[in-house]
Amino acid sequence: MRAQMAVTGSALTSGERDELAEWLSQPPVPTEDPLRWWLANRKLYPRLSQMAIDVHKIPGKFLAIVFLYAANYVIQQRLSMSSGLSAEAEF
């Protein structure tokens, strides 16, 4: 996942450190509980850890519901297309 993240541009003011670039430059740390890892490393990465904690606090069930809703929407859109148009839109 780290390899897929790219740092493009920077909104940092002078004197601020780029926590994301710093974290990405470290070797991956195996962990069973990513939320616990971010909580333990809050002082090292204060802003980055807060974002990660916010993401990890989202219940998995909520994400499943969002995925099912999005999939249902795509299916409904495809069913509402004419047969010729849906064949062109295949992906």
C-alpha positions as CSV (number, residue, x, y, z in Angstrom):
1,M,0.0,0.0,0.0
2,R,2.8,2.3,0.8
3,A,4.3,2.0,-2.7
4,Q,0.9,3.2,-4.2
5,M,1.0,6.4,-2.1
6,A,2.6,9.3,-3.9
7,V,3.4,12.6,-2.3
8,T,2.6,15.3,-4.8
9,G,3.1,18.9,-3.8
10,S,3.2,20.1,-0.3
11,A,1.0,22.5,1.8
12,L,3.5,22.6,4.6
13,T,4.8,25.9,5.9
14,S,8.4,26.3,6.7
15,G,9.5,24.5,9.8
16,E,6.8,21.8,9.5
17,R,7.8,18.2,8.8
18,D,6.2,16.0,6.2
19,E,4.8,13.2,8.4
20,L,3.6,11.2,5.4
21,A,6.9,11.3,3.6
22,E,8.7,10.4,6.8
23,W,6.3,7.5,7.6
24,L,6.5,6.2,4.0
25,S,10.3,6.2,4.2
26,Q,10.3,3.8,7.2
27,P,10.2,0.0,6.7
28,P,6.7,-1.5,7.2
29,V,6.0,-2.7,10.8
30,P,3.9,-5.8,11.0
31,T,1.0,-5.4,13.4
32,E,-2.2,-7.3,14.2
33,D,-4.0,-4.1,15.3
34,P,-3.3,-1.0,13.1
35,L,-5.5,1.2,15.3
36,R,-3.5,0.3,18.4
37,W,-0.2,1.0,16.5
38,W,-1.4,4.5,15.4
39,L,-2.5,5.2,19.0
40,A,0.9,4.2,20.3
41,N,2.7,6.4,17.7
42,R,0.6,9.5,18.1
43,K,3.5,11.6,19.4
44,L,5.7,10.5,16.5
45,Y,3.1,11.3,13.8
46,P,0.5,13.6,15.4
47,R,-1.4,14.7,12.3
48,L,-1.0,11.5,10.3
49,S,-2.0,9.4,13.2
50,Q,-5.2,11.4,13.8
51,M,-6.2,10.8,10.2
52,A,-5.4,7.1,10.4
53,I,-7.3,6.8,13.7
54,D,-10.3,8.5,12.2
55,V,-10.3,6.0,9.3
56,H,-9.8,3.0,11.5
57,K,-12.7,4.0,13.8
58,I,-15.2,3.6,10.9
59,P,-17.1,0.4,11.6
60,G,-16.5,-2.3,9.0
61,K,-20.3,-2.9,8.8
62,F,-20.7,0.8,7.7
63,L,-18.3,0.3,4.8
64,A,-20.1,-2.9,3.7
65,I,-23.3,-0.9,3.6
66,V,-21.7,1.8,1.5
67,F,-20.3,-0.7,-0.9
68,L,-23.6,-2.5,-1.3
69,Y,-25.4,0.8,-1.9
70,A,-22.8,1.8,-4.5
71,A,-23.0,-1.6,-6.3
72,N,-26.8,-1.4,-6.3
73,Y,-26.6,2.1,-7.9
74,V,-24.2,0.9,-10.6
75,I,-26.5,-2.1,-11.4
76,Q,-29.6,0.2,-11.6
77,Q,-27.7,2.6,-13.9
78,R,-26.6,-0.3,-16.2
79,L,-30.2,-1.7,-16.3
80,S,-31.6,1.6,-17.3
81,M,-29.3,1.9,-20.3
82,S,-30.4,0.8,-23.7
83,S,-28.8,-2.5,-24.8
84,G,-26.5,-0.9,-27.4
85,L,-25.3,1.8,-25.0
86,S,-24.6,-0.7,-22.2
87,A,-22.5,-2.9,-24.6
88,E,-20.4,0.2,-25.3
89,A,-20.0,1.0,-21.6
90,E,-18.7,-2.5,-20.6
91,F,-15.7,-2.4,-18.5
